Amino acid sequence: VKETYTTKLFPLGARILGSYQHSIEHWIGAHPDLKPCDVAPTSTAKLDATILDQMKLSSRAPAPRRGSASPIYLADKSDWEERESRSRKKRTISLREYYYLAGNILRWMRLYEKLPDANSWVWEWFPDGQLWEAAARTSGENAVHVVANQLSEQLALEKRLAEQLAIKKT
């Protein structure tokens, strides 16, 4: 697994893999047909607002409506948003990150033998969703290897170009 995927956001472990006592909390939201929703405040309630007043300021809507929430079991959440922002922007990480579509496609194909619908929220939510959707629809579970190979070829080319530029500068 570690040769194909990166684990920059979380270390691979029982919680991330959904094994042992963590299986229910992990797999309950894992089906590719899942359509998440949330209830969130639309504005800030006054300090003396009643619970009913606070509920009136909330709305139910399709999720996700905002950035990822750091998992509650992370020991150190202080740099979570920065780590996720870096991971989303750096393609060498985001294209192979197990926590993103690389890992999800593998799970969906192995467990359910299906992918989310073309209009699913996942293709817009995760980095490079359109690329992953196309690769998954044409290559199925092998999409991870197809994208990883394309990425490896691109990185090798970039490395050769950088080396040639360094030689020319000397």
N, C-alpha and C positions, 0 to 999 in steps of 0.2 A: 504494500500500500504506500509506504513512504517514498518509493521511487516514482510513483505516478502522481501522488497528491502532495500538496503542501499543507502544513498545519500551523500557519502563522497566527491565526486567531485563537485557536485552542489546541492544547496538546491532545493527541488521540488518547482516549481513555474510556472507561466504562460509561460515563455519562454521555459523551459525544457519540459513541457507537451504539448507545441504547441497549446495553447488555446488563444482565443480572438484575439487581433491584431497581435499576433506572429505566427499565424497558417501557413501563406504562407511561411515565412522564415524557419519554422521548417519542415513542411511536404513535401516540394519540393524535399528533398533528402531522404525521408523515405521509398520508395518502395523497397521491397526485391530484385527486379531485377536490381536495380541501379548498374551501372558499372562506378564508378567515374574515372575522369582523371584530370590531372593538367598540367600547363605549368610552368616550373621552370628553373632557370638558372643552367647550367651545370658547369659553372665556373664564376669567378668574373670579371666583366667588368672594364676596366680602367676608371678613373674618368672623362676623357675627351671623352669617347665613345659616339657616336651618338645613338639615339634610335634604328636605324636599326642595328648597331653593337651589341647593347645589346640584341636585339631580336634574332640575329644569335647565341648567346650563350645560348639560352633557348631551351628546348625540351619538346614535349608533350608526356606523357606516362600515363599508367594506374596508378591511385592513390589508396591508399595513398603510397607515396614513403618515407615518413619520419614520425616522431612522430606527435601526435595530435597537432593541433594548439589550443591555448587557445581561448575560445569563446570571441568575441569582447565585449560582454556585462558584462564580469566579472569586478567587481569594483576593485578587487585587484588581479592582474595577477602575482605578484612577486613570489609567491610560487607555481604557476600552475604546472610546470614540476616536482617539488618535490612531490606534492600531487598525480599527476598521476602516477609517478614512484612507490610510496608507495602503491597506490591502485592496480596497476597491479601485484605487487609482493605478496601482502597479500591476500591469497585466501578467507579469511573470508569477505573481502571487495569485491574483484573482482567478486566472484561468485554471489553476490547479488546486485551489483551496477546497479542501474536503467539506468545509462548512458551507460553501456556496454551491453552485450547480454541479460541479464535478462529482461531489459526494452524493448530492440528491439524485442525480440521474442514475448513478450506479444503484442506489437503494430502490428507486422507483422501478427500474427495469428488473432487478433481481427479485424483489418482493412482490410486485404487483403486475409485472410484465406490461406496463403501460407508462405513458408520459402524461403530464398535464395537457389539457386542451390548448389549442393555438391561442385562444383568448385569455388564458390563465394569467393571473397577476405575476407569477414567478418569472416570466420572460421579460418583464419590465423591471421588476424589483432587483433581481440579481445582476451583477456586472456581466456585460457581454451576453445578455440573455438571448438576443437574436441569433448570434453566432452559435450558442449552445443549442438552441431549438433546432436550427437547421442541421447541425451535426447529429443531434440525437434522433431526429426524424429519418435521416438517411443511414445512420450507422448504429442506431440503438445503443446498447450498452457499450459498444466499442467507441462511442463518441468521445469518451474520456481519452482513449489512446490516440484517436485521430487528432483531436485538438492539442494534446500534449506533444505529439510528433510535429505538428505544424509549428507549435511554439518553440520546440527544440531547434528546428531548422532555422527559424527566424532569429533565435538567440545566437546560434552558431554563425550565421551570416553577419549579424551585428558585431560579434566578437572579432571576426576576421577583418571587417571594415575598420574597427577601432584599432586593431593591431597595425593595419596598413597605414592609417593616419599617424599613429605613434612613430612608425618607422620613417615616414616622410618628414616628420618634425625633427628627427635627430640627424 
